[in-house]
Each structure stands twice: as structure tokens, then as C-alpha cells.
Amino acid sequence: MHLLGKCVVAVLLVPVVACHEVSAPPALPANYMLVSVNGQPLPAIISPIPESPTVLDGTLFLDGAGNAVVRDHQRVMIAPGEVTYTTNYTYTIKDNKILFQFACVGGPTANCPRSPSGTFIGSHLLLDLSGTANELVYDYVLVMPD
């Protein structure tokens, strides 16, 4: 009878543990690699406008102390060539959500872009660069250390 009770408890706990781990944030620090933009694999065109940049690759680093670095490598048409944008953020994580903030030049009344927000889903971090409008969603995958 005692063995049967242990088996029942084990069967009941497996789904709970499996569901919890799927959406939990990673151990920090963590490195991520960009794999798609708005569901398009890389290289990905950001918008249907012909002059729109093409995202070639990108990375995201969370240092574990509340600082993040996002690197975005693009091919641009207006000034033909490739350019890499690096943005430094601070972040907070609550449950499976991450909110980014950056210092806006011009102070609190300046017309600054919305801060990105993201959701951890398994080994992925879906980062909404439009704030919460889901208009520009970058999909990063966790890079496992060797």
C-alpha cells in the first residue's frame, strides 16, 4: 500500500513540475541568440516597405544584476551597407515576464519609444520591441554554455 501511495504522488507531481519549468526564466547571467522576427527566420525583413531594413542577426545578454545589452545587426538600404545597433537597458523579471527600461535623452517629457517587454517560453524569450503592441516581436533562443 505504501508503494502505491508513492507512485500516485509521483504521477501527480510530474505534470506540475514540467509545466513550471516551461515558463520559468533562465538562470542568470544568460545569453540569447535571435532566431526570428515576427515569425520570419533570419534574415528577416522588418516591414513590407522596400527601404525597410533586413535583420541579419542579433544577441541579447542578461547579466543577472538587472542590466541587459541588445545587439541588432541589420542591412539597410537608405545608406547602403550593414549596421549594428547596441542598446543598453535595465530590466526586471516577475514570473515569466521581463520589462526593459532605458534612459531616454530629453527626460521624462521627451517623445521616447516604448520600452520593450518580453515573455519567457521554454528556452525562448519573445521580446516585443513595440512595447505591448506585438508589432515587432523578436524571438531569441537561450544559448547554452559549453
N, CA, C and O of each residue as an XYZ file, in Angstrom:
584
protein
N       0.819     -1.186      0.000
C       0.000      0.000      0.000
C       0.865      1.252      0.000
O       0.552      2.221     -0.692
N       1.957      1.242      0.775
C       2.835      2.398      0.869
C       3.448      2.714     -0.503
O       3.544      3.885     -0.872
N       3.859      1.699     -1.256
C       4.440      1.877     -2.577
C       3.418      2.474     -3.538
O       3.765      3.334     -4.347
N       2.178      2.039     -3.464
C       1.121      2.572     -4.318
C       0.929      4.068     -4.066
O       0.732      4.824     -5.018
N       0.980      4.504     -2.835
C       0.845      5.920     -2.491
C       1.971      6.754     -3.090
O       1.723      7.851     -3.589
N       3.213      6.248     -3.049
C       4.348      6.965     -3.633
C       4.197      7.087     -5.142
O       4.524      8.123     -5.721
N       3.702      6.032     -5.776
C       3.516      6.061     -7.232
C       2.464      7.105     -7.622
O       2.650      7.831     -8.599
N       1.375      7.186     -6.876
C       0.323      8.156     -7.163
C       0.851      9.573     -7.011
O       0.579     10.430     -7.852
N       1.601      9.826     -5.950
C       2.175     11.161     -5.731
C       3.133     11.507     -6.863
O       3.111     12.634     -7.357
N       3.970     10.569     -7.285
C       4.924     10.819     -8.368
C       4.197     11.149     -9.665
O       4.597     12.074    -10.373
N       3.140     10.413     -9.991
C       2.374     10.660    -11.214
C       1.715     12.027    -11.171
O       1.628     12.696    -12.201
N       1.250     12.459    -10.009
C       0.602     13.765     -9.892
C       1.596     14.917     -9.950
O       1.250     15.992    -10.439
N       2.819     14.727     -9.466
C       3.806     15.804     -9.431
C       4.489     16.041    -10.773
O       4.883     17.173    -11.054
N       4.642     15.037    -11.598
C       5.360     15.182    -12.867
C       4.756     16.284    -13.738
O       5.514     17.136    -14.204
N       3.442     16.327    -13.992
C       2.907     17.401    -14.822
C       3.096     18.787    -14.197
O       3.337     19.755    -14.918
N       2.995     18.893    -12.900
C       3.153     20.188    -12.234
C       4.578     20.697    -12.406
O       4.769     21.867    -12.740
N       5.561     19.872    -12.193
C       6.956     20.267    -12.349
C       7.244     20.590    -13.806
O       7.915     21.582    -14.093
N       6.755     19.782    -14.723
C       7.002     20.017    -16.143
C       6.397     21.347    -16.579
O       7.042     22.080    -17.329
N       5.207     21.684    -16.148
C       4.582     22.944    -16.529
C       5.323     24.123    -15.933
O       5.455     25.157    -16.589
N       5.804     24.000    -14.723
C       6.506     25.103    -14.072
C       7.807     25.429    -14.794
O       8.130     26.605    -14.961
N       8.552     24.434    -15.220
C       9.841     24.664    -15.848
C       9.716     25.266    -17.237
O      10.641     25.940    -17.690
N       8.605     25.046    -17.927
C       8.434     25.535    -19.288
C       8.486     27.050    -19.350
O       9.072     27.591    -20.288
N       7.897     27.766    -18.389
C       7.818     29.212    -18.481
C       8.716     29.939    -17.476
O       8.623     31.160    -17.346
N       9.563     29.226    -16.780
C      10.425     29.871    -15.795
C      11.571     30.595    -16.494
O      12.092     30.098    -17.492
N      11.972     31.761    -15.988
C      13.126     32.452    -16.552
C      14.384     31.615    -16.368
O      14.429     30.744    -15.499
N      15.407     31.873    -17.182
C      16.637     31.094    -17.077
C      17.457     31.507    -15.865
O      17.220     32.550    -15.255
N      18.409     30.679    -15.537
C      19.400     31.078    -14.541
C      20.214     32.215    -15.162
O      20.509     32.196    -16.357
N      20.567     33.187    -14.353
C      21.281     34.346    -14.875
C      22.722     34.327    -14.400
O      22.977     33.821    -13.307
N      23.676     34.845    -15.152
C      23.535     35.542    -16.429
C      23.139     34.587    -17.553
O      23.309     33.373    -17.446
N      22.602     35.172    -18.645
C      22.131     34.364    -19.765
C      22.382     35.086    -21.087
O      22.220     36.301    -21.196
N      22.780     34.304    -22.084
C      22.978     34.797    -23.453
C      21.887     34.229    -24.352
O      21.528     33.056    -24.247
N      21.368     35.068    -25.229
C      20.349     34.654    -26.184
C      20.794     35.004    -27.595
O      21.542     35.959    -27.803
N      20.325     34.220    -28.564
C      20.602     34.459    -29.972
C      19.266     34.660    -30.691
O      18.319     33.903    -30.474
N      19.196     35.668    -31.535
C      17.979     35.950    -32.290
C      17.779     34.887    -33.361
O      18.706     34.563    -34.103
N      16.542     34.337    -33.443
C      16.256     33.309    -34.443
C      15.175     33.721    -35.432
O      15.119     33.182    -36.537
N      14.300     34.684    -35.053
C      13.276     35.126    -35.995
C      12.733     36.491    -35.579
O      12.865     36.912    -34.430
N      12.118     37.167    -36.550
C      11.450     38.447    -36.318
C      10.039     38.333    -36.889
O       9.867     38.033    -38.070
N       9.043     38.569    -36.063
C       7.638     38.445    -36.466
C       7.356     37.107    -37.141
O       6.580     37.031    -38.093
N       7.996     36.053    -36.636
C       7.764     34.708    -37.163
C       8.583     34.361    -38.395
O       8.513     33.225    -38.866
N       9.358     35.296    -38.934
C      10.201     35.035    -40.106
C      11.606     34.645    -39.653
O      12.206     35.344    -38.836
N      12.137     33.539    -40.173
C      13.520     33.190    -39.821
C      14.483     34.234    -40.393
O      14.145     34.947    -41.337
N      15.668     34.315    -39.819
C      16.669     35.278    -40.286
C      17.312     34.818    -41.582
O      17.478     33.616    -41.789
N      17.677     35.742    -42.459
C      17.467     37.180    -42.392
C      15.987     37.517    -42.573
O      15.290     36.887    -43.369
N      15.519     38.511    -41.829
C      14.093     38.863    -41.830
C      13.911     40.343    -42.162
O      14.580     41.210    -41.599
N      13.004     40.607    -43.075
C      12.663     41.983    -43.424
C      11.649     42.472    -42.396
O      10.657     41.794    -42.128
N      11.896     43.651    -41.820
C      11.062     44.159    -40.735
C       9.683     44.582    -41.201
O       8.708     44.389    -40.475
N       9.573     45.160    -42.407
C       8.266     45.611    -42.889
C       8.215     45.450    -44.403
O       9.252     45.262    -45.039
N       7.017     45.522    -44.989
C       6.901     45.333    -46.435
C       7.410     46.524    -47.256
O       7.482     46.427    -48.481
N       7.758     47.627    -46.624
C       8.266     48.798    -47.338
C       9.635     48.440    -47.933
O      10.492     47.916    -47.221
N       9.855     48.717    -49.242
C      11.124     48.306    -49.873
C      12.381     48.832    -49.181
O      13.407     48.153    -49.200
N      12.336     50.009    -48.576
C      13.506     50.576    -47.919
C      13.704     50.036    -46.506
O      14.631     50.447    -45.808
N      12.859     49.138    -46.093
C      12.916     48.593    -44.744
C      14.214     47.820    -44.520
O      14.697     47.145    -45.429
N      14.783     47.915    -43.316
C      15.998     47.136    -43.036
C      15.719     45.640    -42.963
O      14.595     45.208    -42.708
N      16.759     44.877    -43.191
C      16.712     43.428    -43.048
C      17.546     43.053    -41.822
O      18.723     43.403    -41.740
N      16.943     42.349    -40.879
C      17.658     41.912    -39.685
C      18.465     40.671    -40.045
O      17.910     39.661    -40.477
N      19.770     40.756    -39.865
C      20.663     39.657    -40.216
C      20.928     38.737    -39.029
O      20.911     37.515    -39.177
N      21.175     39.314    -37.851
C      21.381     38.526    -36.641
C      21.280     39.451    -35.438
O      21.206     40.672    -35.579
N      21.279     38.856    -34.264
C      21.191     39.650    -33.053
C      21.454     38.804    -31.824
O      21.368     37.576    -31.858
N      21.778     39.490    -30.737
C      22.004     38.823    -29.462
C      21.380     39.648    -28.348
O      21.121     40.841    -28.506
N      21.145     38.994    -27.228
C      20.628     39.652    -26.031
C      21.355     39.027    -24.844
O      21.456     37.805    -24.737
N      21.858     39.875    -23.959
C      22.577     39.386    -22.781
C      21.930     39.961    -21.532
O      21.741     41.173    -21.427
N      21.590     39.096    -20.589
C      21.074     39.486    -19.275
C      22.166     39.164    -18.266
O      22.585     38.012    -18.155
N      22.638     40.183    -17.520
C      23.802     39.974    -16.653
C      23.469     39.414    -15.269
O      24.375     39.026    -14.531
N      22.204     39.366    -14.913
C      21.823     38.861    -13.599
C      21.757     39.946    -12.535
O      21.246     39.703    -11.442
N      22.264     41.136    -12.834
C      22.245     42.255    -11.888
C      21.279     43.349    -12.349
O      21.302     44.462    -11.824
N      20.433     43.028    -13.331
C      19.447     43.995    -13.806
C      19.877     44.805    -15.006
O      19.228     45.796    -15.340
N      20.967     44.409    -15.673
C      21.442     45.110    -16.865
C      21.374     44.182    -18.068
O      21.664     42.990    -17.965
N      20.986     44.743    -19.215
C      20.877     43.959    -20.442
C      21.535     44.714    -21.584
O      21.567     45.944    -21.601
N      22.063     43.950    -22.543
C      22.616     44.519    -23.763
C      21.970     43.788    -24.932
O      22.019     42.562    -25.020
N      21.354     44.574    -25.841
C      20.723     44.013    -27.035
C      21.512     44.502    -28.239
O      21.716     45.703    -28.414
N      21.955     43.558    -29.071
C      22.686     43.876    -30.296
C      21.860     43.428    -31.482
O      21.375     42.297    -31.519
N      21.698     44.318    -32.459
C      20.866     44.070    -33.638
C      21.688     44.413    -34.876
O      22.042     45.575    -35.077
N      21.994     43.427    -35.704
C      22.803     43.610    -36.911
C      21.855     43.612    -38.114
O      21.130     42.644    -38.347
N      21.873     44.719    -38.877
C      20.926     44.892    -39.982
C      21.627     45.303    -41.277
O      22.711     45.886    -41.269
N      20.966     44.976    -42.391
C      21.330     45.508    -43.701
C      20.343     46.630    -43.985
O      19.131     46.417    -43.939
N      20.851     47.817    -44.277
C      19.988     48.970    -44.522
C      20.130     49.437    -45.966
O      21.181     49.271    -46.585
N      19.052     50.028    -46.497
C      19.038     50.470    -47.890
C      19.279     51.968    -48.033
O      19.847     52.403    -49.035
N      18.861     52.765    -47.051
C      18.970     54.217    -47.172
C      20.444     54.622    -47.281
O      20.802     55.381    -48.182
N      21.274     54.147    -46.415
C      22.726     54.314    -46.520
C      23.250     52.901    -46.726
O      23.607     52.233    -45.756
N      23.305     52.426    -47.986
C      23.588     51.008    -48.241
C      24.752     50.460    -47.434
O      25.831     51.047    -47.360
N      24.487     49.327    -46.841
C      25.509     48.649    -46.054
C      24.908     47.945    -44.864
O      23.695     47.754    -44.773
N      25.776     47.568    -43.960
C      25.353     46.891    -42.747
C      25.691     47.751    -41.548
O      26.706     48.447    -41.522
N      24.818     47.687    -40.554
C      24.996     48.469    -39.339
C      24.616     47.604    -38.144
O      23.725     46.759    -38.233
N      25.300     47.824    -37.032
C      24.980     47.109    -35.794
C      24.565     48.131    -34.752
O      25.300     49.073    -34.455
N      23.371     47.928    -34.200
C      22.859     48.783    -33.132
C      23.028     48.046    -31.821
O      22.676     46.871    -31.716
N      23.562     48.724    -30.824
C      23.703     48.154    -29.486
C      22.954     49.052    -28.518
O      23.211     50.254    -28.450
N      22.017     48.463    -27.761
C      21.212     49.220    -26.802
C      21.386     48.620    -25.416
O      21.283     47.407    -25.231
N      21.649     49.480    -24.454
C      21.775     49.062    -23.056
C      20.470     49.357    -22.327
O      19.910     50.445    -22.458
N      19.996     48.393    -21.565
C      18.757     48.503    -20.807
C      19.009     48.106    -19.361
O      20.028     47.499    -19.032
N      18.062     48.461    -18.510
C      17.927     47.801    -17.220
C      16.666     46.957    -17.348
O      15.814     47.235    -18.191
N      16.545     45.937    -16.522
C      15.374     45.064    -16.624
C      14.935     44.580    -15.257
O      15.697     44.578    -14.290
N      13.664     44.165    -15.213
C      13.118     43.485    -14.046
C      12.363     42.260    -14.541
O      11.732     42.293    -15.598
N      12.432     41.183    -13.774
C      11.743     39.937    -14.116
C      10.742     39.628    -13.022
O      11.067     39.670    -11.836
N       9.526     39.319    -13.428
C       8.496     38.862    -12.495
C       7.775     37.697    -13.155
O       7.215     37.830    -14.244
N       7.799     36.555    -12.482
C       7.246     35.313    -13.025
C       7.933     35.023    -14.355
O       9.156     34.885    -14.392
N       7.178     34.925    -15.447
C       7.787     34.647    -16.751
C       7.839     35.897    -17.637
O       8.014     35.787    -18.851
N       7.688     37.072    -17.041
C       7.693     38.341    -17.787
C       8.959     39.123    -17.489
O       9.487     39.072    -16.378
N       9.444     39.851    -18.495
C      10.596     40.728    -18.321
C      10.246     42.093    -18.889
O       9.698     42.193    -19.987
N      10.560     43.134    -18.149
C      10.320     44.512    -18.584
C      11.654     45.223    -18.668
O      12.458     45.163    -17.738
N      11.889     45.898    -19.787
C      13.124     46.628    -20.015
C      12.872     48.124    -19.875
O      11.774     48.606    -20.155
N      13.887     48.847    -19.444
C      13.849     50.306    -19.360
C      15.177     50.837    -19.882
O      16.216     50.194    -19.735
N      15.132     52.019    -20.494
C      16.370     52.675    -20.883
C      16.247     54.160    -20.590
O      15.147     54.710    -20.540
N      17.382     54.789    -20.399
C      17.383     56.221    -20.101
C      17.074     56.973    -21.391
O      17.805     56.861    -22.374
N      16.006     57.725    -21.381
C      15.568     58.478    -22.549
C      16.216     59.859    -22.515
O      16.040     60.607    -21.553
N      16.958     60.196    -23.555
C      17.580     61.511    -23.638
C      16.474     62.546    -23.786
O      15.602     62.404    -24.644
N      16.503     63.559    -22.978
C      15.450     64.574    -23.033
C      14.525     64.500    -21.833
O      13.622     65.326    -21.698
N      14.733     63.524    -20.958
C      13.949     63.449    -19.733
C      12.588     62.817    -19.903
O      12.256     62.308    -20.974
N      11.791     62.850    -18.831
C      10.508     62.143    -18.810
C       9.461     62.725    -19.756
O       8.494     62.035    -20.076
N       9.615     63.959    -20.213
C       8.615     64.542    -21.110
C       8.982     64.359    -22.581
O       8.206     64.741    -23.456
N      10.137     63.790    -22.867
C      10.565     63.588    -24.256
C       9.703     62.520    -24.924
O       9.125     61.660    -24.259
N       9.631     62.591    -26.240
C       8.875     61.616    -27.019
C       9.786     60.420    -27.313
O      10.414     60.356    -28.370
N       9.852     59.486    -26.383
C      10.754     58.339    -26.483
C       9.971     57.096    -26.899
O       8.773     56.990    -26.636
N      10.664     56.152    -27.554
C       9.970     54.900    -27.905
C       9.579     54.132    -26.649
O      10.160     54.317    -25.579
N       8.588     53.271    -26.803
C       8.168     52.433    -25.680
C       9.265     51.456    -25.316
O      10.025     51.000    -26.170
N       9.333     51.148    -24.047
C      10.311     50.161    -23.584
C       9.840     48.771    -23.978
O       8.649     48.471    -23.893
N      10.771     47.914    -24.411
C      10.396     46.545    -24.772
C       9.900     45.749    -23.569
O      10.247     46.042    -22.425
N       9.096     44.753    -23.846
C       8.662     43.805    -22.828
C       8.780     42.411    -23.425
O       8.741     42.246    -24.644
N       8.924     41.420    -22.574
C       9.117     40.081    -23.092
C       8.486     39.011    -22.229
O       8.078     39.249    -21.093
N       8.420     37.820    -22.809
C       7.868     36.650    -22.139
C       8.815     35.480    -22.345
O       9.230     35.196    -23.469
N       9.156     34.802    -21.251
C       9.957     33.589    -21.326
C       9.032     32.420    -21.624
O       8.050     32.200    -20.915
N       9.349     31.666    -22.682
C       8.586     30.463    -23.032
C       9.608     29.364    -23.318
O      10.236     29.338    -24.377
N       9.756     28.473    -22.369
C      10.772     27.427    -22.511
C      12.140     28.064    -22.618
O      12.515     28.874    -21.770
N      12.902     27.707    -23.662
C      14.238     28.267    -23.859
C      14.202     29.543    -24.697
O      15.250     30.071    -25.068
N      13.011     30.037    -24.996
C      12.863     31.237    -25.820
C      12.480     32.449    -24.979
O      11.841     32.335    -23.934
N      12.893     33.607    -25.471
C      12.460     34.889    -24.936
C      11.853     35.651    -26.098
O      12.555     36.025    -27.037
N      10.538     35.882    -26.034
C       9.844     36.665    -27.057
C       9.847     38.104    -26.591
O       9.244     38.438    -25.571
N      10.531     38.963    -27.345
C      10.710     40.356    -26.963
C       9.914     41.246    -27.895
O      10.178     41.295    -29.096
N       8.938     41.950    -27.340
C       8.090     42.869    -28.106
C       8.743     44.248    -28.084
O       8.666     44.965    -27.086
N       9.381     44.610    -29.184
C      10.082     45.892    -29.257
C       9.131     47.063    -29.436
O       9.550     48.214    -29.321
N       7.864     46.797    -29.715
C       6.880     47.878    -29.845
C       6.223     48.185    -28.506
O       5.232     48.914    -28.464
N       6.743     47.654    -27.430
C       6.142     47.854    -26.110
C       5.206     46.719    -25.793
O       5.634     45.671    -25.310
N       3.919     46.919    -26.063
C       2.931     45.856    -25.839
C       2.016     45.681    -27.045
O       0.986     45.013    -26.946
N       2.379     46.273    -28.185
C       1.503     46.237    -29.361
C       1.691     44.993    -30.218
O       0.910     44.777    -31.144
N       2.703     44.160    -29.942
C       3.015     42.962    -30.728
C       3.214     43.272    -32.208
O       2.853     42.465    -33.065
N       3.785     44.437    -32.513
C       4.023     44.824    -33.900
C       5.418     44.437    -34.373
O       5.640     44.261    -35.571
N       6.354     44.306    -33.447
C       7.726     43.935    -33.789
C       8.228     42.993    -32.705
O       8.721     43.432    -31.666
N       8.097     41.687    -32.957
C       8.431     40.679    -31.951
C       9.671     39.906    -32.396
O       9.686     39.248    -33.436
N      10.707     40.011    -31.567
C      11.950     39.286    -31.793
C      11.915     38.014    -30.946
O      11.575     38.058    -29.764
N      12.267     36.882    -31.558
C      12.299     35.592    -30.872
C      13.763     35.204    -30.662
O      14.495     34.937    -31.616
N      14.168     35.179    -29.400
C      15.518     34.796    -29.026
C      15.489     33.416    -28.405
O      14.524     33.055    -27.730
N      16.544     32.638    -28.629
C      16.674     31.329    -28.005
C      17.893     31.363    -27.084
O      18.925     31.944    -27.420
N      17.759     30.738    -25.933
C      18.827     30.673    -24.947
C      20.004     29.896    -25.505
O      19.833     28.799    -26.037
N      21.202     30.461    -25.386
C      22.425     29.787    -25.800
C      22.995     29.088    -24.582
O      23.358     29.729    -23.595
N      23.070     27.799    -24.659
C      23.571     27.005    -23.528
C      25.099     27.056    -23.507
O      25.737     26.875    -24.544
N      25.696     27.302    -22.324
C      27.156     27.335    -22.235
C      27.743     25.951    -22.515
O      27.109     24.924    -22.273
N      28.979     25.956    -23.034
C      29.640     24.670    -23.330
C      30.076     23.951    -22.089
O      30.644     22.862    -22.174
